[in-house]
Amino acid sequence: MPRTVIPDIPALKRFVGHEFDPSPWVLVDQARIDDFARATGDEQWIHCDPERARRESPFGTTIAHGNLTLSLAPYLLNQCVEVRGVRLVVNPGIEHVRLRAPVRVGSRVRLRGSLIAVRELKGGAARATFRCAIEVEGETRPAAFGDFHVVYYP
């Protein structure tokens, strides 16, 4: 799927209301879940113990941490949209975030989104707001959604 290329920061405003092609699918395997668990100290069995999760979890397998799913958003969004003429990109936060469905180990996720607002900042920078959903392949409900903010600095 082609990535939308925006020629520079001022051109962002022309893309408000535009829905971008979705990102490529990304595999959420047990190694990724385990790495995230070690990095955050959240090593609950529902994430890290496949045998126990198979026996006791309502999901029948391990699932990704909700914050792992959200942490993929900057990478996935960058697969959808490239803004040229940028020296620094900062992700100041996510608003209206909801975790709606589990991401089972072995699932693939992707991001689908649209640019809903752009606010000009000092020095030619801009804060863009993307309304995004992180989809799970084969599922009807997104795993997560929210308004992702990105500040682009020239």
Secondary structure, DSSP 8 states (H G I E B T S, - for coil): ---EEE-SGGGGGGGTT-B------EEE-HHHHHHHHHHHT---HHHH-HHHHHHH-TTSS-B--HHHHHHTHHHHHHHHEEESS-SEEEEEEEEEEEE-S--BTTEEEEEEEEEEEEEE-GGG-EEEEEEEEEEETT-SS-SEEEEEEEEEE-
